[in-house]
C-alpha cells in the first residue's frame, strides 16, 4: 500500500472516530490490551530479531535497551492501554462558554485533530502508547517507526488492529508507515492528509522534522536535565535523588545528565556522590574543582561539549558552582528546556528556581524521572513537549485535541 492510499484510509477512519462514543473507545482499548498479551510470543520473537540485529551492528547498549521488549514491558504496554480506558474522554469537553448580550451562545469545546502522524526512533512501546492515546482522543494515527524496530512495530500494530476490529472499529485507525526515506518526505509534506506531526527521538530526528516538515509540528525535545544541590540541601535526600535520576534508566529523556553542586557543600557532598555513582558504574565527567574534590582518579576531565547534550548512558557531567545565580546561569546556557531539579531546604531558593528556570518541568526535591505521563496520572504519553505553543511537558489526552467554537442563536444577525 502506498502512502497516498494509507493517508486516505486514515482520513476516512478519523471521521469514524470523531463521532465514536467513549464506551466504544474504551472497549477498544481493553481489546487492544488483550490482543497485545495474546500475541506475546509473536511480539517478543519479532523484537528479538530486531535487538539481535542491532547488537550485531554494534549499536550502543543504551539504544538497544530502548529497542528491547520484555514480558514485563509488554505487560506495561497493555496496562497503559487499560489506564487510558479509565481516564476521562477529552473530546467534547467545554473549555469555556458564555452567552452574549444578544442571546447568542458561544462554547469552545475539545475536538480531535483528525489524523496524527508520529515519527519516532526505536522504542516499540511508543507504538502502543501512541495508538492508544490517538484512539482515546479520537484521532487516527500514522506511525513511522525506525527500521531498527520494524519487526517489533509490525507485530505490535497487528495486535492493536486486531483489538480494533474485534470492537467494530476500522483497523485503519492505527497504521504503520513503512518504506524508504521518500516515504518520510511524503509524510512530512502531507498537507491536507496529516493534521499534526510529532517527532519523538534524538536531536537529529527532531531537528530534521522541525526544519523539513510542511505540516504543523509539535516538537518533543531532548533532555539535558540538570540537578543542582544547593547550599541548603539535605545531602542524603540529594544523594537518593541523584542516583534515581541518573541510574534507574539512563537511556530516557528525563534521566539526569548534569550535576551542579554548590561550593559550600561540595567538599562533603562530592566524594559521597562520586563513590555512590561509581558503585553503579557511572563515569563522571568533571570540571576542575569537582575533580579535585573527588580525587582525579575517580573521574575523567570534562570538556565543554560534555555539558551540551544528552549522554543517554551511564555518564554524567559534573561541576561545582559558586552560587544559585551561577547554577541558574549554567542551566540557562545549556538546558534543552526539559526537566530541571533543585535540592534545597531553603524556600526562597526553591521559589527562585521554579520562577527563573525556563523548562517544561521544574522540580524541587524530587527526581526528574517523575516527569512522565504515567507518573503524572495521564496514562501513557505521546511524548514530552519542550516547545511553548499548544502543549508543553508530558502530552496526554487533552494535548492531543484541538478546539472549535460552537455558536448557537435564535435568528440573531449582526448589525
BELBEL-V933764 format. One record per run of one state. SS is the DSSP state (h for helix, s for strand, l for the rest). FROM is the first residue (numbers start at 1). LEN is the number of residues. If there is no record, write none. Layout:
BEGIN
{{SS,FROM,LEN} {SS,FROM,LEN}}
END
This chain:
BEGIN
{{l,1,2} {h,3,16} {l,19,3} {h,22,17} {l,39,1} {h,40,17} {l,57,4} {h,61,7} {l,68,3} {h,71,16} {l,87,7} {s,94,6} {l,100,5} {s,105,8} {l,113,2} {s,115,6} {l,121,4} {h,125,12} {l,137,3} {s,140,5} {l,145,2} {h,147,20} {l,167,4} {h,171,3} {s,174,3} {l,177,4} {h,181,8} {l,189,7} {s,196,5} {l,201,2} {h,203,10} {l,213,4} {s,217,4} {l,221,4} {s,225,5} {l,230,5} {h,235,13} {l,248,8} {s,256,7} {h,263,17} {l,280,3} {s,283,4} {l,287,1} {h,288,7} {l,295,1} {h,296,3} {l,299,1} {s,300,2} {l,302,2} {h,304,4} {l,308,7} {s,315,7} {l,322,2} {h,324,11} {l,335,4} {s,339,5} {l,344,3} {h,347,10} {l,357,4} {s,361,4} {l,365,3} {h,368,3} {l,371,13} {s,384,2} {l,386,7} {s,393,2} {l,395,3} {h,398,3} {s,401,8} {l,409,7}}
END
